[in-house]
Amino acid sequence: MKYFKGLSILFCFCLSLLEGQEIINGNLNPYSRNRLVNVSFDQKEKKDTLHSWKIQLNNTLLFNQLMVENWTAGGVNSYSGTARIDYDFYYSKKRHRWDNRIIAAYGLKSEENDVHGARKTEDVIDLTTSYRYQLKNNWYLGSSVNAKSQFSKGYEFDDTEKTKISNFLAPGYVTVGAGLDYVLKDKLELSLHPLSSRTTIVLDEELRSRFNVDENKTYQTSIGMFLGGRHRFKIVENVKLDQTFGIYSEYSNKPLNLDLAYRVLIDMKINNFMSTKITFETLYDEDQIEKVQIKETLGVGFTYKFENHKKKKKTESS
């Protein structure tokens, strides 16, 4: 249970960052201690660069529990929980645009009488920052940095033993690229970066051969081309879809052996504090394993969302 207490504390900490708003004479004070998440774009009379920021915060905590006793159909007592954050920070002023995204998630599952104890169900760190300079309309010169890894050790299990297959920064991936971007509001982003580098980091010496990194080195860098994108839209009322893809080709080593990644999140809102989320991810990277990797999750749980820039509904004139 200590793992799930930790997940709860993480979620409560995320919520606490959004508290502490100050009201003066019935109006929100944009200069209170949490001004970043309280300032609205509509307050144009305040000359502050923070009005150029658009912020979207999503915090989710999912719990699942199964309890059986004298149940003839069988079953095993189990608990599972996942904490997830998905933050977007956009800065836009004149021809300049700076986009940032933070994704972090960690989940555990514990079954009664499991000799291996709690097992991971989710573990991801995914950080992206992009700077773009507008050329014309929706076209930009762009550059980006993406870093991916996981928080803790990962294992393959059999009946009695477990084998370590990953660790923090083992592997870790840092991709840096520059090229041409197409951005349509906050709904569609496409990036073609013909000059890109990807660095594979493996700090755990035991795992270097697994990810084709020299045993005497902690990292390996390649040069190639990156094509990626993100598409967000509303399927129906209270149901949103957010999908991303990435394709990387290394110039010097089998350029036709592409590294492919695709992720889709379907968010079905129940009310302001509960939602159902379905995620599907697929990955192919020959340096990891010569097979297609697939992961799918479905969960119902508590969620807290915040946006500091919402479109006002048009009111009919009397």
QUIRA-V674219 format. One record per pair of residues at least 24 apart in sequence whose C-alpha atoms are under 10 Angstrom apart, sorted by sequence separation. I is the first residue (numbers start at 1). J is the second residue. If there is no record, write none. Layout:
# QUIRA-V674219
I J
I J
This chain:
# QUIRA-V674219
59 83
60 84
61 85
82 106
83 107
102 126
103 127
124 148
125 149
126 150
148 172
149 173
174 198
175 199
197 221
198 222
199 223
224 248
225 249
226 250
241 265
242 266
259 283
260 284
261 285
275 299
276 300
277 301
59 84
60 85
81 106
82 107
83 108
101 126
102 127
103 128
124 149
125 150
147 172
148 173
149 174
173 198
174 199
175 200
197 222
198 223
223 248
224 249
225 250
240 265
241 266
242 267
259 284
260 285
275 300
276 301
58 84
59 85
60 86
81 107
82 108
101 127
102 128
123 149
124 150
125 151
147 173
148 174
173 199
174 200
196 222
197 223
198 224
223 249
224 250
225 251
240 266
241 267
258 284
259 285
260 286
274 300
275 301
276 302
58 85
59 86
80 107
81 108
82 109
100 127
101 128
102 129
123 150
124 151
146 173
147 174
148 175
172 199
173 200
174 201
196 223
197 224
198 225
222 249
223 250
224 251
239 266
240 267
241 268
257 284
258 285
259 286
274 301
275 302
276 303
57 85
58 86
59 87
80 108
81 109
100 128
101 129
122 150
123 151
124 152
146 174
147 175
171 199
172 200
173 201
195 223
196 224
197 225
198 226
222 250
223 251
224 252
239 267
240 268
257 285
258 286
259 287
273 301
274 302
275 303
57 86
58 87
79 108
80 109
81 110
99 128
100 129
101 130
122 151
123 152
145 174
146 175
147 176
171 200
172 201
173 202
194 223
195 224
196 225
197 226
222 251
223 252
224 253
238 267
239 268
240 269
257 286
273 302
274 303
275 304
56 86
57 87
58 88
79 109
80 110
99 129
100 130
123 153
145 175
146 176
170 200
171 201
172 202
194 224
195 225
196 226
222 252
223 253
225 255
238 268
239 269
270 300
272 302
273 303
274 304
56 87
57 88
78 109
79 110
80 111
98 129
99 130
100 131
123 154
144 175
145 176
146 177
169 200
170 201
171 202
172 203
193 224
194 225
195 226
196 227
222 253
224 255
235 266
237 268
238 269
239 270
261 292
263 294
265 296
269 300
270 301
271 302
272 303
273 304
55 87
56 88
57 89
78 110
79 111
98 130
99 131
120 152
144 176
145 177
169 201
170 202
171 203
193 225
194 226
226 258
228 260
230 262
232 264
234 266
235 267
236 268
237 269
238 270
260 292
261 293
262 294
263 295
264 296
265 297
266 298
268 300
270 302
271 303
272 304
273 305
55 88
56 89
77 110
78 111
79 112
97 130
98 131
99 132
120 153
121 154
143 176
144 177
145 178
168 201
169 202
170 203
171 204
192 225
193 226
194 227
225 258
226 259
227 260
228 261
229 262
230 263
231 264
232 265
234 267
235 268
238 271
263 296
265 298
270 303
272 305
54 88
55 89
56 90
77 111
78 112
97 131
98 132
120 154
143 177
144 178
168 202
169 203
170 204
192 226
193 227
228 262
230 264
269 303
54 89
55 90
76 111
77 112
78 113
96 131
97 132
98 133
119 154
120 155
142 177
143 178
144 179
167 202
168 203
169 204
170 205
191 226
192 227
193 228
53 89
54 90
55 91
76 112
77 113
78 114
96 132
97 133
119 155
142 178
143 179
166 202
167 203
168 204
170 206
171 207
191 227
192 228
239 275
243 279
245 281
53 90
54 91
76 113
95 132
96 133
97 134
141 178
142 179
143 180
167 204
170 207
171 208
190 227
191 228
192 229
238 275
239 276
240 277
241 278
242 279
243 280
244 281
245 282
246 283
247 284
248 285
52 90
53 91
54 92
76 114
80 118
82 120
84 122
95 133
96 134
119 157
141 179
142 180
143 181
166 204
170 208
190 228
191 229
239 277
241 279
243 281
245 283
18 57
52 91
53 92
79 118
80 119
81 120
82 121
83 122
84 123
90 129
94 133
95 134
96 135
140 179
141 180
142 181
171 210
189 228
190 229
191 230
51 91
52 92
53 93
78 118
80 120
81 121
82 122
83 123
84 124
86 126
87 127
88 128
89 129
90 130
91 131
92 132
94 134
95 135
140 180
141 181
142 182
166 206
167 207
170 210
171 211
189 229
190 230
50 91
51 92
52 93
80 121
81 122
82 123
88 129
95 136
116 157
139 180
140 181
141 182
165 206
166 207
170 211
188 229
189 230
190 231
49 91
51 93
52 94
95 137
116 158
139 181
140 182
164 206
165 207
166 208
171 213
188 230
189 231
14 57
15 58
49 92
97 140
116 159
125 168
138 181
139 182
140 183
164 207
187 230
188 231
189 232
14 58
15 59
49 93
53 97
57 101
61 105
63 107
65 109
96 140
98 142
100 144
104 148
106 150
115 159
116 160
124 168
138 182
139 183
166 210
186 230
187 231
188 232
14 59
52 97
53 98
54 99
55 100
56 101
57 102
58 103
59 104
60 105
61 106
62 107
63 108
64 109
65 110
66 111
67 112
95 140
96 141
97 142
98 143
99 144
100 145
101 146
103 148
104 149
105 150
106 151
114 159
115 160
116 161
135 180
137 182
138 183
139 184
165 210
166 211
186 231
187 232
188 233
14 60
53 99
59 105
61 107
63 109
65 111
98 144
100 146
104 150
105 151
106 152
114 160
115 161
116 162
128 174
130 176
132 178
135 181
137 183
138 184
165 211
173 219
175 221
177 223
179 225
181 227
183 229
186 232
187 233
12 59
104 151
125 172
126 173
127 174
128 175
129 176
130 177
131 178
132 179
133 180
134 181
137 184
138 185
144 191
171 218
172 219
173 220
174 221
175 222
176 223
177 224
178 225
179 226
181 228
182 229
183 230
184 231
186 233
187 234
11 59
128 176
130 178
132 180
133 181
134 182
143 191
170 218
171 219
173 221
175 223
177 225
178 226
179 227
181 229
10 59
11 60
12 61
132 181
134 183
142 191
143 192
144 193
169 218
170 219
177 226
11 61
132 182
141 191
142 192
143 193
176 226
177 227
198 248
10 61
132 183
138 189
139 190
140 191
141 192
142 193
145 196
147 198
175 226
197 248
198 249
141 193
143 195
144 196
145 197
146 198
147 199
148 200
149 201
196 248
198 250
8 61
143 196
145 198
196 249
197 250
7 61
8 62
190 244
194 248
196 250
7 62
8 63
187 242
188 243
189 244
190 245
191 246
192 247
193 248
194 249
196 251
7 63
188 244
190 246
194 251
4 63
14 84
11 82
14 85
11 83
8 81
10 83
11 84
175 248
7 81
8 82
9 83
10 84
11 85
211 285
212 286
213 287
4 79
7 82
8 83
10 85
211 286
212 287
4 80
5 81
7 83
211 287
212 288
3 80
4 81
6 83
7 84
210 287
211 288
1 79
3 81
4 82
209 287
210 288
211 289
1 80
4 83
209 288
210 289
200 287
90 186
7 105
7 106
7 107
7 108
4 107
3 107
4 108
3 108
4 109
3 109
4 110
3 110
1 110
3 118
1 118
171 288
122 295
121 295
122 297
121 297
62 274
60 273
61 274
62 275
60 274
62 276
60 275
62 277
60 277
82 299
81 299
83 301
85 303
87 305
82 301
83 302
84 303
85 304
86 305
87 306
88 307
81 301
83 303
85 305
64 299
62 298
63 299
64 300
62 299
63 300
64 301
61 299
62 300
63 301
61 300
62 301
63 302
60 300
61 301
62 302
60 301
61 302
62 303
60 302
61 303
59 302
60 303
61 304
59 303
60 304
58 303
59 304
60 305
58 304
59 305
57 304
58 305
59 306
57 305
58 306
56 305
57 306
58 307
56 306
57 307
55 306
56 307
57 308
55 307
56 308
54 307
55 308
56 309
54 308
55 309
53 308
54 309
53 309
54 310
51 308
51 309
42 308
40 307
41 308
42 309
38 306
40 308
41 309
42 310
37 306
38 307
39 308
40 309
41 310
42 311
37 307
38 308
39 309
40 310
41 311
42 312
37 308
38 309
36 308
37 309
18 304
18 305
15 303
18 306
15 304
14 304
15 305
11 302
11 303
11 304
